[in-house]
Amino acid sequence: MGDQVNNPEWAGLPVVVAGLGLSGISAARVLHGLGAHVTVVDGGDGPGLAAKAAALTEQGVTVRLGDGATLPPGTALVVTSPGWAPDSPLFAAAAAADVPVWGDVELAWRLRTPHPATGEPAPWLAVTGTNGKTTTVQMLASILTAAGRRTAAVGNVGVSVLDAVLAEEPYDVLAVELSSYQLHWAPSLRVHSAAVLNLAPDHLDWHGSMEAYAADKGRIYQGNQVACVYNLADPATEALVREADVEEGCRAVGFGLDAPAVSNLGVVDGLLVDRAFVADRANSAAELGAVADVNPPAPHNVTNALAAAALARAYGVDAKAVRDGLRAFTPDAHRIAHVAELDGVTYVDDSKATNTHAAAASLAAYRPVVWIAGGLAKGATFDELVADAAPRLRAAVLIGQDRQLIREALERHAPEVPVLEPAPGQTGAEAMTAIVAAAAAAAEKGDTVLLAPACASMDMFTNYGERGDLFAAAVRALQP
């Protein structure tokens, strides 16, 4: 059956969509609009899903709740939502029947149409990595907009990638955030240029191993046309470039916080500098703006900006547009967001730092720090994080279900750092009020109280957004 969907005639094609989330609903509607016979399957059957199912059923889509494992007879293609694990029984049944499995990104890639001005589909500039993807893609979209291109941040952020490729008014170029899940199910993806920002253990329960996780991240480089952008401070990203099969002439371009060597982007005397996309890169460089143009100018965010700049430059954007786009960019909430300064103490919300890699980057930007940490560890260990951060810590305020793991790491690597646990058994606003009060009491003038939990939030809060919002509200309540 696999040959049937290499260049599918969609009318009448029996397609199964796995999952009734946002991407699944989007895929089902698109495929139904193309004339496919669509069946959506989902193992859940709660009232929320029933309402979504009813809306799709009214449009002529078949929905099967309570059974996400059985492949309907005659299925020619499965389109999966990103969260469905590779070992799901539905995919085993598909493999046994020689039925291909695509993700929403693969479907979008196959459905691209030529841009009327160029005769070619809009190029994709793609970003992946353990941390920083959304910020980098949004910076990239801001730079492309400053260059006068019609663009959007799509994929895991902003506009659905399916909606973007099918937009009535076509885009000139797309800034695409791709997760490891999406890359796993996108076998034919071949983008203009791509960046892997960093690699650290994450989602290993889904991928099965760090090696499998890295391999899926590395898929983003396959078939790159112009540039494979990698992090000079993270050798694993360069290794993925070396392993990639790219088009003739595609270049490896590194980014980092030091003065750049030939073919790299970096920082010189507070300026962002490009020695990759200039005519005489052996002897000259282009100034792309200043570190001060990056909001906020924390080190890891400067590397995000350099990665975005590298992709934009690979696409042909001039230096002025890079500067203007970075100046125009405003980060999303809960990403190293300055909340307030009270009595000489700065309060920063980085609730989005839900793993150790993100928390390490945030901690590296401040000194001294009263660190608010803890929650659901997702199998993480904290020794390396704590050992590196120890010289910066004034105190640690531990929260959540797995705070014991962080406390033990502090006892091993930073025994002199005071540890506070102010909200045992509490959740929500009540807990955060006590947490912020304890942090404020431990802080001294010149310190930063940093919410960078290195853990997921759902044991105490609805999500990381609520955690950050309640932190900001509790900080503002301290004001006289």
ABEGO torsion letter per residue (X at the ends): XAAAAABBBABGBBBBBBEABAAAAAAAAAAAAAGBBBBBBBABABAAAAAAAAAAAAAGBBBBBGBAABBBBGBABBBBBAABBAABAAAAAAAAAGBBBBBAAAAAAAABBBBAAAGBBBBBBBBBEABGAAAAAAAAAAAAAAAGBBBBBBEABEBBAAAAAABABBBABBBBBBBAAAAAABAABBBABBBBABBBBBGAAAAGBAAAAAAAAAAAABGBAABBBBBAABAAAAAAAAABBBBBGBBBBBBBABBBBBGBBBBBGGBBBBAABBABAAABBBBAEBAAABOBABAAAAAAAAAAAAAAAAAGBBAAAAAAAAAABBBBBGBGBBABBBGGBBBBBBAABABAAAAAAAAAABOBBBBBBEEBAGGBBAAAAAAAAAAABABBBBBEAAAAAAAAAAAAABAABBBBBABBGBBEAAAAAAAAAAAAAABBBGBBBBBBAGBBAAAABABAAAAAAAAAAAAAAABX
